[in-house]
Amino acid sequence: MKDLIALQQQLTSAELFEAFRLQLTKDFERSSLPTHFTQHLSSDFHSLVAQIAQELRQCDQRSGAHIARLLYNVDISEAQLNRYLRESQEEDRWVVMAQLVVKRLLQKVVIRHFYKNNPGNTG
């Protein structure tokens, strides 16, 4: 539950959400997936996951290889995906993938934002 609250707080930051949206667009483009939906994303975590899950579901019907490329670009390993799918057996696999994508991209964006605003902090 704490994770969800932290994620939602990060998504409500206009600067972080815009950076997230741009990174999502970039990763979808690099994976040869359509990006039209990224212009109309909601900053609510559940809505965001539902929108991305729907897009992944539609893309899988065209070519599953592009989804594998997206997961690689976002830095989600097959082992990590399989573990989350096993742990979330009641959830739709597209929702689980979308949650992983959102969490990983937010992690990248927050880390980038932190180091951009704290250039002398190297660890």
Disulfide bonds with the S-S distance in Angstrom:
none
